[in-house]
Amino acid sequence: MEVFVCPGTLKAIVDSPCIYEAEQKAGAWCKDPLQAADKIYFMPWTPYRTDTLIEYASLEDFQNSRQTTTYKLPNRVDGTGFVVYDGAVFFNKERTRNIVKFDLRTRIKSGEAIINYANYHDTSPYRWGGKTDIDLAVDENGLWVIYATEQNNGMIVISQLNPYTLRFEATWETVYDKRAASNAFMICGVLYVVRSVYQDNESETGKNAIDYIYNTRLNRGEYVDVPFPNQYQYIAAVDYNPRDNQLYVWNNNFILRYSLEFGPPDPAQGTASYLCMVSTGTWNPKGPDLSNCTSHWVNQLAQKIRSGENAASLANELAKHTKGPVFAGDVSSSVRLMEQLVDILDAQLQELKPSEKDSAGRSYNKAIVDTVDNLLRPEALESWKHMNSSEQAHTATMLLDTLEEGAFVLADNLVEPTRVSMPTENIVLEVAVLSTEGQVQDFKFPLGIKGAGSSIQLSANTVKQNSRNGLAKLVFIIYRSLGQFLSTENATIKLGADFVGRNSTIAVNSHVISVSINKESSRVYLTDPVLFTLPHIDPDNYFNANCSFWNYSERTMMGYWSTQGCKLVDTNKTRTTCACSHLTNFAILMAHREIAYKDGVHELLLTVITWVGIVVSLVCLAICIFTFCFFRGLQSDRNTIHKNLCINLFIAEFIFLIGIDKTKYMIACPIFAGLLHFFFLAAFAWMCLEGVQLYLMLVEVFESEYSRKKYYYVAGYLFPATVVGVSAAIDYKSYGTEKACWLHVDNYFIWSFIGPVTFIILLNIIFLVITLCKMVKHSNTLKPDSSRLENIK
């Protein structure tokens, strides 16, 4: 995964005067490309005694030997191949084939990796020796290890090492003898092998040059001839820094820094690949994979950034380039260029007058907003899809972070409290600097209709509590199509049982909306929750809305969707409202269910079967109701129970037939759901009374002379009415779902039906067991009253 923009193919190395003369003949020095740009890390190497890393705050301090701090390493170091990358030093542990990671912030060892089969401790060092068997390097693609193995006959092997997990992600074998190389370094995933000549040795032939390269992207090596300055003959270390594109060299006591020249880029460079479909024997119909291709203007802009040109002008140039066709590599490279431009802008604004800072900040952010708008237009979205999901998420996360950082640079340099709005078709950015002295009102974003239905509101109390020096600086952003590239793979969301299955997937079904106060996001926890409403991009076949935020690491620019601190306030088919106790990038995640049969035949068959079955049931129930109501000889307590049971089943099935699918009616649907809840519970209540009546008929010696109908009516209708009433009072919004006019099943509300029904069934089973026991006992001890038994049967 690229962290910096590749500057192109190395064409020349520019000699430079000595920066510093060290006491030791061998050692290494470098900078951390991902952290503070000025700090220098220095490690003189002495066999069996090297265990200290020295830090200098700047090059000037380094030249004047003014140390900032020293780090005592947990192990001694073999060779000069150490590097510092993202706040940690990586080195080869003495007498082992292990790579140790030592965190410079915590001063503890945070990991150790073993390079299987690697030669070590002067088995296959560089030509000068020094136990340089295992060399580490960094470039635009991350962290690398250069070594040799016996399996590859002592030839150079390259492995890419994940600096955070310490896992080896890929390995390449070359045909260059490790012991014949004087040193090596990486640029843009390409290995460059240095071959030096000892001028005081008459047997030496050849010249000082890079004479071999290996391209890990193309899996191809070749011999070349690029002159390499070697005025001091004894090259102990060569380290490349992808931030400033320079080589940091230790050459026979002398500390040097070489500038590099890169050749003119091609109109488009990189590797396009086609996938052969084995099953059909044809090329992938989606076309070639262009995720590794970039246009020529990317490298041109990168060179201008390194030369320190005006950030606002370069941002405008970037916006112009991205208006045209872009490759997938252009998209990711543009975001990385934006990240570098923010740092340049911040530094350049410090040299301007306040009024000039305001103007320059606005100009820069307008150009960046236009660039993002270009990268999110429909034509460019196709290029995003040429990346793999990990690269998509990394690029999208970096875009979120970079745009927010640039907006706060503007907020810090606005002349007076104001609101600056920059709406485009695919993104809306608003920067607000508010005075919190005196009365403060609730703050809503965006103004007018610019948000296309998306909005977010901060309470006056939140704005005031998070102000600094009487000012609150806020940044709001709406991304209309970025959410699809923020992976839902590890999302921590809740799904109802209805949506768990092979036909269901999780998707971002809304815009992404971002809000931050004073350069803080998820680190700001609010006493008054932030409220936001987001429309659903696709209202069909999406269910179970989850209020989520993108929880990402600023170190890795990778993240996942989480619901922590967020709760659902209201949702319907077209939009969702949420409340969260922190600020960050929000979106709505929903379960997406694919239609299994697009022709609708199976759905039609199920509908017909349901209608026919219910209609037949209704006819039979109507006949039963008529019989129980109009035949006077059947009037009794028991038949009253039968009659009410049939009436409730008839009404429940009729409502089910006409109202279960009326989900589009926002008022009628919950009413249908409530009525179904009541009448189905009433039917089960009368079933329970059936068991009670059967039990009483058996245990009473003489039939009762008075009727129990009034008690049955109270029990048969008061019980379900109480359950429904209490349920509606607790959560009336759980009547009616996006799928059917019934009870919600994803928040335990369904138990207001399942619980009473389960209780009734258990009660009936108890009555049945007692009744059977009584009948068996009476049949064995007494001559049964045949008329009574016949009546019970």
C-alpha positions in Angstrom: 0.0 0.0 0.0 1.6 3.3 -1.1 2.0 6.0 1.5 3.8 8.6 -0.7 3.5 9.3 -4.4 6.1 7.5 -6.5 8.4 10.1 -8.0 9.2 7.9 -11.0 12.2 5.9 -12.3 15.6 6.8 -10.8 17.9 8.4 -13.5 20.8 10.0 -11.6 22.3 10.6 -8.2 23.7 14.0 -7.4 26.9 14.2 -5.4 26.9 16.5 -2.4 29.5 17.8 0.1 30.0 16.1 3.5 27.5 17.1 6.1 29.3 15.7 9.1 32.4 13.6 9.9 31.8 10.9 12.5 34.4 9.2 14.7 33.2 5.8 13.6 34.0 4.3 10.3 30.6 2.6 10.0 27.0 3.4 11.0 23.8 4.7 9.7 21.6 7.8 9.9 18.0 8.4 8.7 14.8 10.3 9.2 11.3 9.0 10.0 9.3 9.6 6.8 5.9 9.5 8.6 6.7 11.5 11.8 8.5 14.8 12.6 10.3 15.7 9.3 13.3 17.4 11.0 14.4 14.8 13.5 17.5 12.8 12.7 18.3 9.4 14.1 21.9 8.3 14.3 23.5 5.0 15.2 27.3 4.5 14.9 28.1 0.8 14.6 30.7 -1.1 16.6 30.7 -4.9 16.6 29.0 -6.4 19.7 28.6 -3.0 21.4 25.9 -1.3 19.4 22.7 -0.8 21.5 22.0 2.9 21.5 20.1 5.1 19.1 20.7 8.9 19.2 18.1 11.5 18.3 18.7 15.1 17.1 16.0 17.7 16.8 17.4 19.1 13.5 20.2 18.9 11.0 21.8 21.9 12.6 21.8 20.1 16.0 23.2 17.0 14.4 26.1 19.0 12.8 26.8 20.6 16.2 26.5 17.4 18.2 23.5 18.6 20.3 21.7 15.5 21.2 18.0 15.6 22.0 17.8 12.2 23.6 19.2 8.7 23.4 17.3 5.4 23.4 18.7 2.3 25.0 17.7 -0.6 22.8 16.5 -3.9 24.3 19.1 -5.9 22.2 22.4 -5.2 20.6 22.3 -4.6 16.8 23.9 -6.5 14.0 24.9 -4.3 11.0 23.9 -0.8 9.9 20.6 -1.7 8.4 18.3 -0.1 11.0 15.4 2.3 10.0 12.9 4.5 11.8 9.4 4.3 10.6 6.2 5.8 12.1 7.6 6.3 15.6 9.5 3.0 15.9 13.0 1.8 15.2 13.4 -1.6 13.4 16.8 -3.4 13.6 18.4 -6.8 13.2 18.9 -8.4 16.6 22.5 -9.4 17.1 23.4 -13.1 16.2 19.8 -13.8 15.1 17.7 -13.6 12.0 15.1 -11.6 14.0 13.8 -8.1 13.3 13.0 -6.2 16.5 10.5 -3.3 16.6 11.2 -0.8 19.4 8.6 2.0 20.0 10.3 5.3 20.5 7.3 6.8 22.3 6.8 4.2 25.0 10.5 3.0 25.0 9.5 -0.6 25.0 9.9 -3.5 22.5 6.6 -3.8 20.7 7.3 -6.8 18.5 9.8 -9.2 17.0 9.6 -11.1 13.7 11.7 -14.0 12.5 12.9 -14.2 8.9 12.7 -17.8 8.1 15.9 -19.2 6.4 17.6 -15.8 6.3 21.4 -15.9 6.5 22.7 -13.8 9.4 25.7 -12.7 11.4 28.3 -12.4 8.6 27.1 -15.3 6.6 25.9 -13.2 3.7 26.8 -9.5 4.5 27.3 -6.7 2.0 30.7 -6.5 0.4 32.3 -4.5 3.2 31.2 -7.0 5.9 30.0 -5.4 9.2 27.4 -8.2 9.8 25.1 -6.5 7.3 23.4 -9.8 6.4 19.9 -8.3 7.1 19.2 -4.8 5.8 16.0 -2.8 6.3 14.7 -0.2 4.0 11.7 2.1 3.6 10.1 3.6 0.5 6.7 4.8 -0.8 5.2 1.4 -0.3 6.3 0.9 3.3 8.9 -1.3 5.1 11.2 -3.8 3.4 13.8 -6.4 4.4 16.8 -7.2 2.1 18.7 -10.4 2.9 20.0 -13.7 1.4 19.1 -17.4 1.9 20.9 -20.6 1.2 17.8 -21.8 -0.7 18.4 -18.9 -3.1 22.2 -19.7 -3.2 23.2 -16.6 -1.3 21.4 -14.3 -3.8 19.5 -11.3 -2.6 15.9 -11.9 -1.4 13.4 -9.0 -0.8 10.4 -9.2 1.6 7.8 -6.6 2.3 7.1 -6.4 6.1 3.9 -5.0 7.6 5.3 -2.4 10.2 2.2 -2.8 12.4 1.6 -6.6 12.5 5.2 -7.6 11.6 3.8 -10.1 9.1 5.6 -10.8 5.8 3.2 -9.8 3.0 5.3 -10.9 0.0 8.7 -12.2 -1.0 10.8 -11.9 -4.2 14.0 -13.7 -5.1 16.7 -12.1 -7.3 19.8 -13.4 -9.1 22.3 -10.9 -7.6 24.9 -12.2 -5.1 24.4 -10.5 -1.8 28.1 -10.6 -0.9 28.9 -8.8 -4.3 26.7 -5.9 -3.4 28.1 -2.9 -1.6 24.7 -1.8 -0.4 21.0 -1.6 -1.6 17.9 0.5 -1.1 14.3 0.6 -2.3 12.4 3.3 -4.2 8.7 2.7 -5.3 9.0 -1.0 -4.8 12.1 -1.3 -6.9 15.4 -2.6 -5.4 18.5 -0.7 -6.4 21.8 -2.5 -5.8 25.0 -0.4 -5.4 28.4 -1.8 -6.5 31.4 0.2 -5.4 35.1 0.0 -6.3 38.0 0.3 -3.8 40.3 2.7 -5.7 43.3 1.8 -3.6 43.0 -1.8 -4.6 44.7 -2.3 -8.0 42.8 -5.6 -8.6 39.5 -3.8 -8.6 37.7 -3.4 -11.9 34.5 -1.7 -13.0 33.1 1.5 -11.5 30.9 2.9 -8.8 27.4 2.5 -9.9 23.9 1.0 -9.4 24.3 -2.0 -11.6 21.2 -4.0 -10.9 17.5 -3.3 -10.2 14.6 -5.6 -9.4 11.0 -4.4 -9.9 8.7 -6.1 -7.4 5.6 -5.0 -9.2 6.7 -6.5 -12.5 8.6 -9.5 -10.9 11.5 -8.6 -13.1 15.2 -7.8 -12.6 17.8 -6.2 -15.0 21.3 -4.9 -15.1 21.7 -1.2 -15.4 24.4 1.5 -15.2 23.6 4.5 -13.0 26.7 6.2 -11.6 26.9 6.3 -7.8 29.1 8.9 -6.0 31.7 7.1 -3.9 34.5 9.6 -3.2 35.3 7.9 0.2 35.2 4.3 -1.2 33.7 2.6 1.9 29.9 2.6 1.8 28.5 1.4 5.1 24.9 2.4 4.8 22.5 3.8 2.1 18.9 4.7 3.2 16.2 6.3 1.1 13.6 8.7 2.5 10.3 8.8 0.5 9.3 12.1 2.1 12.2 14.2 0.7 13.4 11.7 -2.0 17.0 11.7 -0.8 19.6 9.1 0.1 21.1 9.2 3.5 24.7 7.7 3.2 27.4 6.8 5.6 30.7 6.5 3.7 33.9 5.8 5.5 33.3 8.2 8.5 31.6 10.8 6.3 27.9 11.5 6.6 26.4 12.4 3.2 23.0 13.2 1.7 22.4 12.7 -2.0 19.7 14.3 -4.1 18.1 12.1 -6.8 16.9 12.9 -10.3 14.0 11.0 -11.8 13.2 10.6 -15.5 10.3 12.3 -17.2 7.1 10.3 -16.7 5.2 8.5 -19.4 1.6 9.7 -20.2 0.5 6.9 -17.9 2.7 4.6 -16.0 2.2 1.4 -14.0 1.0 -2.1 -14.8 -2.4 -3.0 -16.2 -3.4 -6.6 -15.9 -6.1 -8.8 -17.3 -7.7 -11.7 -15.3 -8.3 -14.9 -17.3 -11.5 -16.6 -16.3 -10.6 -20.3 -15.9 -14.2 -21.5 -16.0 -14.9 -20.0 -19.4 -11.4 -19.6 -20.8 -12.0 -15.9 -21.6 -10.7 -12.6 -20.3 -12.6 -11.0 -17.4 -15.5 -9.0 -19.0 -14.9 -6.2 -16.4 -11.7 -5.3 -18.4 -8.2 -4.7 -17.2 -7.1 -3.9 -13.7 -5.8 -0.3 -13.8 -5.4 0.1 -10.1 -1.6 0.4 -10.5 -1.7 3.0 -13.3 -1.2 6.7 -12.8 -1.2 9.7 -15.2 1.9 11.7 -16.0 0.6 14.8 -14.2 0.8 13.0 -10.8 4.6 12.9 -10.8 4.8 16.5 -12.2 2.7 17.7 -9.2 4.7 15.6 -6.8 7.9 17.3 -8.1 6.4 20.8 -7.7 5.3 19.9 -4.1 8.8 18.9 -3.2 10.1 22.1 -4.6 7.9 24.1 -2.2 5.6 25.9 -4.7 2.5 27.7 -3.5 0.1 25.2 -2.0 -3.1 27.0 -3.2 -1.8 27.2 -6.8 -0.9 23.5 -6.7 -4.3 22.7 -5.3 -6.0 24.5 -8.2 -3.8 22.6 -10.6 -4.8 19.3 -9.0 -8.5 20.3 -9.3 -8.0 20.9 -13.1 -6.2 17.6 -13.7 -8.9 15.6 -11.9 -11.7 17.0 -14.1 -10.6 14.7 -16.9 -10.4 10.9 -17.0 -8.5 9.4 -14.0 -7.0 6.0 -13.4 -7.4 4.2 -10.0 -3.8 5.1 -9.3 -4.7 8.8 -10.0 -7.4 8.7 -7.3 -5.2 7.3 -4.5 -2.2 9.5 -5.6 -4.4 12.6 -5.6 -5.4 12.0 -2.0 -1.8 11.5 -1.0 -0.9 14.8 -2.8 -3.7 16.5 -0.9 -2.1 15.3 2.4 1.2 16.7 1.5 -0.3 20.0 0.4 -2.0 20.5 3.8 1.4 20.5 5.5 2.8 22.9 2.9 -0.2 25.2 3.3 0.1 25.4 7.0 3.8 26.4 6.8 3.2 28.9 4.0 0.4 30.7 5.8 2.6 31.5 8.8 4.5 33.9 6.6 1.5 35.9 5.4 -0.5 38.8 6.8 -3.9 37.9 8.5 -6.0 39.1 5.6 -3.8 37.2 3.1 -4.1 34.1 5.3 -7.9 34.2 5.0 -7.8 34.6 1.3 -5.2 31.9 0.7 -7.0 29.5 3.0 -10.3 30.0 1.2 -8.6 29.5 -2.2 -6.9 26.3 -1.2 -10.0 24.7 0.4 -12.2 25.7 -2.6 -9.7 23.9 -4.9 -9.5 20.9 -2.7 -13.3 20.7 -2.5 -13.4 20.8 -6.3 -10.8 18.0 -6.4 -12.9 15.8 -4.1 -16.0 16.6 -6.1 -14.2 15.5 -9.2 -13.0 12.3 -7.6 -16.5 11.4 -6.5 -18.3 12.1 -9.8 -19.9 9.1 -11.4 -17.2 8.7 -14.1 -14.4 8.7 -11.4 -16.3 6.2 -9.2 -15.6 3.5 -11.8 -11.9 4.1 -11.2 -12.4 3.6 -7.4 -13.9 0.2 -8.2 -10.6 -0.9 -9.8 -8.9 -0.8 -6.4 -9.2 -3.7 -4.0 -11.4 -3.1 -0.9 -8.5 -2.5 1.4 -7.0 0.2 -0.9 -10.5 1.8 -1.3 -10.9 2.0 2.5 -7.4 3.4 3.0 -7.8 6.0 0.3 -11.3 7.0 1.5 -10.2 7.3 5.1 -7.2 9.4 4.1 -9.5 11.7 2.2 -11.8 12.1 5.2 -8.8 13.0 7.4 -7.0 15.2 4.9 -10.1 17.3 4.0 -10.9 17.9 7.7 -7.3 18.9 8.4 -7.3 21.4 5.6 -10.6 22.9 6.7 -9.3 23.5 10.2 -6.2 25.3 8.7 -8.8 27.7 7.2 -10.7 28.0 10.5 -7.4 28.9 12.3 -6.7 31.7 9.8 -10.1 33.3 9.3 -10.0 37.0 10.2 -13.3 37.1 12.1 -16.1 34.8 13.3 -18.0 33.7 10.2 -19.4 30.8 8.2 -17.7 29.7 5.0 -19.8 27.3 2.8 -18.5 25.4 -0.2 -21.2 23.3 -1.7 -20.7 21.1 -4.8 -22.7 18.3 -6.4 -20.9 15.5 -4.5 -19.6 17.2 -1.4 -20.6 20.1 0.9 -18.0 21.7 3.2 -18.7 24.3 5.8 -16.3 26.0 8.1 -17.7 28.0 11.0 -15.9 30.1 13.6 -18.4 31.1 16.2 -18.2 33.5 19.1 -19.4 31.9 22.3 -19.5 35.0 24.4 -23.1 36.0 25.3 -26.1 34.0 24.1 -25.4 31.0 21.8 -28.0 29.3 19.7 -28.2 25.7 18.5 -26.2 25.2 15.3 -27.6 23.3 12.3 -25.7 22.3 9.2 -26.1 22.7 6.3 -28.1 25.9 5.7 -30.9 25.7 3.1 -31.2 22.7 0.8 -27.5 22.1 0.1 -27.4 18.9 2.1 -30.0 17.1 -0.1 -31.9 16.0 3.0 -28.8 15.3 5.2 -28.6 17.5 8.3 -26.9 17.6 11.7 -27.5 19.7 14.8 -25.3 20.7 17.7 -26.9 22.1 20.9 -25.8 25.6 22.1 -24.5 23.9 25.2 -22.2 21.7 23.2 -20.8 24.6 21.2 -20.2 26.6 24.3 -18.6 23.8 26.3 -16.1 23.0 23.6 -15.0 26.6 22.8 -11.5 27.9 23.3 -10.8 31.5 24.2 -14.4 32.5 23.4 -14.4 30.9 20.0 -15.6 27.5 18.7 -14.2 26.3 15.4 -16.4 23.8 13.6 -16.0 21.8 10.4 -19.0 20.1 8.7 -18.7 17.9 5.6 -21.2 15.8 3.6 -19.9 13.2 1.2 -22.7 11.9 -1.1 -21.0 8.8 -2.5 -17.9 8.0 -0.4 -19.6 5.6 2.0 -19.6 2.7 -0.5 -15.7 2.6 -0.3 -15.6 2.4 3.5 -15.7 -1.3 4.1 -18.4 -2.8 6.2 -16.4 -6.1 6.7 -15.7 -5.6 10.4 -18.7 -3.5 11.3 -20.0 -3.8 14.8 -23.7 -3.5 14.3 -26.9 -5.2 15.4 -29.0 -7.2 13.0 -32.4 -8.7 13.6 -32.9 -12.4 13.2 -34.9 -11.8 10.0 -31.8 -10.3 8.3 -29.2 -12.9 9.1 -28.7 -15.2 6.1 -26.8 -15.8 3.0 -29.0 -13.4 1.0 -28.3 -10.4 3.4 -25.3 -8.1 3.3 -24.4 -5.0 5.2 -24.1 -1.7 3.2 -23.8 2.0 3.8 -27.2 3.3 2.7 -26.7 7.1 3.3 -24.4 10.0 2.8 -21.4 10.2 5.1 -21.7 13.3 7.3 -18.7 14.6 9.3 -18.6 17.1 12.2 -15.7 18.2 14.4 -15.0 20.9 16.9 -11.5 22.4 17.4 -9.7 19.7 15.5 -11.3 17.0 17.6 -13.7 14.3 16.4 -14.4 11.1 18.3 -12.3 12.3 21.2 -15.0 14.9 22.1 -17.7 13.3 24.2 -20.9 15.4 24.5 -23.3 15.9 27.4 -26.0 16.8 24.8 -25.9 14.3 22.0 -25.5 15.5 18.4 -28.6 14.8 16.3 -28.3 14.0 12.6 -30.8 12.9 9.9 -29.6 11.1 6.8 -31.8 10.1 3.8 -31.6 6.5 2.5 -29.8 6.3 -0.8 -31.9 3.3 -1.8 -35.3 2.8 0.0 -36.0 -0.6 -1.4 -34.7 -4.0 -0.1 -32.8 -2.3 2.8 -33.8 -2.9 6.4 -32.7 -2.6 10.0 -31.0 0.8 10.2 -28.0 1.2 12.4 -26.6 4.6 13.4 -22.8 4.1 12.9 -19.5 6.1 12.8 -16.2 5.4 11.0 -13.7 4.5 13.8 -10.3 4.8 12.2 -6.6 4.9 13.2 -4.7 8.1 12.2 -1.6 6.0 12.1 -2.8 3.3 9.6 -5.7 5.2 8.0 -7.8 2.1 8.3 -11.0 1.6 10.3 -14.3 0.0 10.8 -17.9 1.0 11.3 -19.1 1.0 15.0 -22.4 1.9 16.7 -20.7 2.7 20.1 -22.2 5.9 21.6 -24.9 6.1 18.9 -28.6 5.3 19.2 -31.5 5.2 16.8 -34.1 8.0 17.4 -36.4 7.5 14.4 -36.4 5.7 11.1 -38.7 5.0 8.2 -38.3 3.8 4.7 -36.7 7.0 3.4 -34.6 8.4 6.2 -33.1 7.8 9.7 -32.5 10.1 12.6 -29.8 9.3 15.2 -28.3 10.7 18.3 -24.6 10.2 19.2 -22.5 11.2 22.3 -19.4 12.1 20.3 -18.3 13.7 17.0 -16.9 12.0 13.9 -17.9 10.7 10.5 -21.4 9.3 10.6 -23.5 7.1 8.2 -26.4 4.7 8.3 -25.6 1.0 7.8 -28.5 -1.3 6.8 -29.1 -4.9 5.9 -29.5 -5.4 2.2 -31.5 -8.4 1.1 -31.2 -9.5 -2.5 -34.4 -10.6 -4.2 -33.9 -14.3 -4.7 -36.3 -14.5 -7.7 -36.5 -11.5 -9.8 -39.3 -12.9 -12.0 -41.7 -12.9 -9.0 -43.1 -16.3 -9.8 -42.4 -17.8 -6.3 -43.6 -14.7 -4.6 -46.8 -14.8 -6.6 -47.3 -18.5 -5.7 -46.9 -17.8 -2.0 -49.3 -14.9 -2.1 -52.0 -17.0 -3.9 -51.5 -19.9 -1.4 -51.8 -17.4 1.5 -54.9 -15.8 0.2 -56.7 -19.1 -0.7 -55.8 -20.6 2.7 -57.0 -17.6 4.7 -60.2 -17.2 2.6 -61.1 -20.9 3.2 -60.4 -20.4 6.9 -62.6 -17.3 7.1 -65.5 -19.1 5.4 -65.3 -22.0 7.9 -65.0 -19.6 10.9 -68.0 -17.7 9.6 -70.1 -20.9 9.5 -69.0 -21.7 13.1 -69.9 -18.2 14.3 -73.3 -18.4 12.7 -74.0 -21.8 14.2 -73.0 -20.8 17.8 -75.0 -17.5 17.6 -78.3 -18.6 16.1 -78.9 -22.1 17.5 -80.4 -21.6 20.9 -79.9 -25.1 22.0 -76.1 -24.6 21.9 -76.1 -21.7 24.3 -73.8 -22.5 27.2 -70.6 -21.3 28.8 -68.5 -23.7 26.8 -70.0 -22.7 23.5 -69.6 -19.1 24.4 -65.9 -19.7 24.6 -66.0 -21.5 21.2 -67.9 -18.6 19.7 -65.5 -15.9 21.0 -62.5 -17.9 19.9 -63.9 -18.1 16.4 -64.8 -14.4 16.3 -61.3 -13.3 17.3 -59.6 -15.7 14.9 -61.9 -14.4 12.1 -61.1 -10.7 12.8 -57.4 -11.4 13.2 -57.1 -13.3 9.9 -59.2 -10.7 8.1 -57.0 -7.9 9.3 -53.9 -10.0 8.4 -55.3 -10.4 4.9 -56.0 -6.7 4.2 -53.3 -5.0 6.3 -50.2 -7.0 6.8 -48.4 -5.5 3.8 -49.6 -1.9 4.1 -46.1 -0.7 5.2 -46.2 2.5 3.1 -49.0 3.9 5.2 -47.2 5.5 8.2 -50.4 5.8 10.4 -52.4 2.8 9.2 -49.6 0.3 9.4 -49.0 0.6 13.2 -52.7 0.5 13.8 -53.0 -2.8 11.8 -50.0 -4.2 13.8 -51.7 -3.2 17.1 -55.0 -4.8 16.1 -53.3 -8.0 15.1 -51.5 -8.0 18.4 -54.7 -7.7 20.3 -56.9 -10.1 18.4 -54.3 -12.9 18.2 -53.7 -12.6 22.0 -57.5 -12.6 22.5 -57.8 -15.8 20.5 -55.1 -17.4 22.7 -56.8 -16.1 25.8 -60.1 -17.8 24.9 -58.1 -21.0 24.2 -56.8 -20.8 27.8 -60.4 -20.3 29.0 -61.3 -23.5 27.1 -58.9 -25.4 29.3 -60.2 -23.8 32.4 -63.8 -24.7 31.5 -62.8 -28.3 30.8 -61.1 -28.6 34.2 -64.1 -27.1 36.1 -66.6 -29.5 34.4 -64.5 -32.4 35.6 -63.9 -31.4 39.2 -67.4 -30.1 40.0 -69.7 -32.8 41.5 -72.8 -31.0 40.4 -73.0 -28.7 37.4 -73.1 -25.1 38.4 -76.4 -23.3 38.3 -75.0 -19.9 37.5 -73.1 -18.8 34.4 -69.5 -17.7 34.4 -69.8 -15.8 31.1 -69.1 -12.4 32.6 -65.9 -13.6 34.2 -64.8 -15.2 30.9 -65.5 -12.0 28.9 -63.5 -10.0 31.4 -60.5 -12.4 31.3 -60.8 -13.0 27.5 -60.5 -9.3 26.6 -59.0 -7.5 29.5 -55.8 -9.6 29.5 -54.9 -8.9 25.8 -56.0 -5.3 26.1 -53.7 -4.8 29.1 -50.7 -6.4 27.3 -51.2 -4.3 24.2 -51.8 -1.1 26.2 -48.6 -1.6 28.3 -46.6 -2.5 25.2 -47.8 0.6 23.3 -47.1 2.8 26.2 -43.5 1.5 26.5 -42.6 1.6 22.8 -45.4 2.4 20.3 -42.8 2.9 17.5 -42.2 -0.8 17.5 -45.7 -1.4 15.9 -45.1 -1.7 12.2 -41.8 -2.5 10.4 -40.4 -1.8 7.0 -41.2 -5.3 6.0 -44.7 -5.9 7.5 -47.3 -4.4 9.7 -46.4 -6.5 12.7 -44.2 -6.2 15.8 -40.4 -5.4 15.6 -38.3 -8.5 16.1 -34.9 -6.8 16.4 -35.4 -5.1 19.8 -37.2 -7.8 21.9 -40.6 -6.1 21.3 -41.8 -9.4 19.8 -41.7 -10.9 23.2 -44.8 -8.9 24.1 -46.6 -11.5 21.9 -44.4 -14.5 22.4 -44.3 -14.2 26.2 -48.1 -14.2 26.8 -48.6 -16.9 24.2 -46.0 -19.2 25.8 -47.6 -18.6 29.2 -51.0 -19.6 27.9 -49.7 -22.7 26.1 -47.9 -23.9 29.3 -51.1 -23.2 31.4 -53.2 -25.2 29.0 -50.7 -28.1 29.1 -51.0 -28.0 33.0 -54.8 -28.1 32.8 -54.7 -30.9 30.3 -52.4 -33.0 32.5 -54.6 -32.4 35.6 -57.7 -33.3 33.6 -56.3 -36.6 32.3 -55.1 -37.5 35.8 -58.5 -36.9 37.3 -60.3 -38.9 34.5 -58.0 -41.9 35.1 -58.4 -41.7 38.8 -62.3 -41.5 38.6 -62.5 -44.3 36.1 -60.7 -46.7 38.4 -62.5 -45.8 41.7 -66.0 -44.9 40.8 -68.6 -46.0 38.3 -68.4 -43.1 35.9 -71.5 -41.0 35.3 -71.8 -41.9 31.6 -73.8 -38.8 30.8 -71.3 -36.4 32.5 -68.3 -38.2 30.9 -70.0 -38.1 27.5 -70.7 -34.5 28.0 -67.0 -33.8 28.8 -65.9 -35.8 25.8 
